[in-house]
Amino acid sequence: MPPLIGYPGLPEMAIIAVVLLLVFGVGKVADVGGALGRSIREFRREVREGQKDEEQGKSEPKSETKVETRSEEKTPPPPSGSPMAH
């Protein structure tokens, strides 16, 4: 039995585009399209930089830095007038 709902074809995509234009207007749809394009470009740039960093990391090992914690530091006592002092 074939599926009842398939992928949208060209007529369905055209209807969706017309409805979007009617609801949001040309200016808003253009703004959203521009923002989407900028987001995709930024994502691709970050992926390329990540790949370059990985390649550089394989050739030269990065030094590990140790982060010191201040768990030994004591918290100051509460003021004498506070409800925590009793």
C-alpha positions as CSV (number, residue, x, y, z in Angstrom):
1,M,0.0,0.0,0.0
2,P,1.6,3.3,-1.0
3,P,2.0,6.1,1.6
4,L,-0.8,8.6,1.7
5,I,1.4,11.6,2.4
6,G,4.5,12.1,0.4
7,Y,7.1,14.8,0.0
8,P,5.7,18.2,-1.1
9,G,6.2,18.8,-4.8
10,L,6.5,22.0,-6.8
11,P,2.8,23.0,-6.6
12,E,2.7,22.5,-2.8
13,M,5.9,24.5,-2.3
14,A,4.4,27.3,-4.5
15,I,1.3,27.4,-2.4
16,I,3.3,27.5,0.8
17,A,5.4,30.4,-0.6
18,V,2.3,32.4,-1.5
19,V,0.8,31.9,1.9
20,L,4.0,33.0,3.6
21,L,4.1,36.1,1.5
22,L,0.5,36.9,2.2
23,V,0.9,36.4,6.0
24,F,4.2,38.0,6.6
25,G,4.7,40.3,3.7
26,V,7.7,40.6,1.3
27,G,9.9,42.6,3.6
28,K,9.6,40.2,6.6
29,V,10.2,37.1,4.4
30,A,13.3,38.8,2.9
31,D,14.6,39.6,6.3
32,V,14.1,36.0,7.5
33,G,15.8,34.7,4.3
34,G,18.8,37.0,4.8
35,A,19.1,36.0,8.5
36,L,19.0,32.3,7.5
37,G,21.7,32.8,4.9
38,R,24.0,34.6,7.4
39,S,23.4,31.8,9.9
40,I,24.3,29.1,7.4
41,R,27.5,31.0,6.3
42,E,28.5,31.5,10.0
43,F,27.9,27.8,10.7
44,R,30.0,26.7,7.7
45,R,32.8,29.1,8.7
46,E,32.9,27.7,12.2
47,V,32.9,24.1,10.9
48,R,35.9,24.9,8.6
49,E,37.8,26.6,11.5
50,G,37.0,23.6,13.7
51,Q,38.5,21.2,11.1
52,K,41.6,23.4,10.8
53,D,42.0,23.4,14.6
54,E,41.7,19.6,14.7
55,E,44.3,19.2,11.9
56,Q,46.7,21.5,13.8
57,G,46.0,19.7,17.0
58,K,47.1,16.4,15.5
59,S,50.4,17.8,14.3
60,E,51.3,19.7,17.5
61,P,50.0,18.6,20.9
62,K,48.4,21.2,23.0
63,S,49.6,21.8,26.5
64,E,47.0,21.1,29.1
65,T,46.4,23.7,31.7
66,K,45.4,22.8,35.2
67,V,42.6,24.8,36.8
68,E,42.9,25.4,40.5
69,T,39.8,25.3,42.6
70,R,39.3,27.2,45.7
71,S,37.5,24.5,47.7
72,E,39.9,25.1,50.6
73,E,38.7,28.6,51.1
74,K,36.3,29.1,54.0
75,T,33.1,31.1,53.7
76,P,32.9,34.2,56.0
77,P,30.5,33.9,58.9
78,P,27.1,35.6,58.5
79,P,26.5,39.0,60.2
80,S,25.4,38.9,63.8
81,G,22.0,40.4,63.0
82,S,21.1,37.9,60.3
83,P,18.7,34.9,60.9
84,M,21.5,32.5,59.8
85,A,23.6,33.5,62.9
86,H,21.2,31.7,65.4
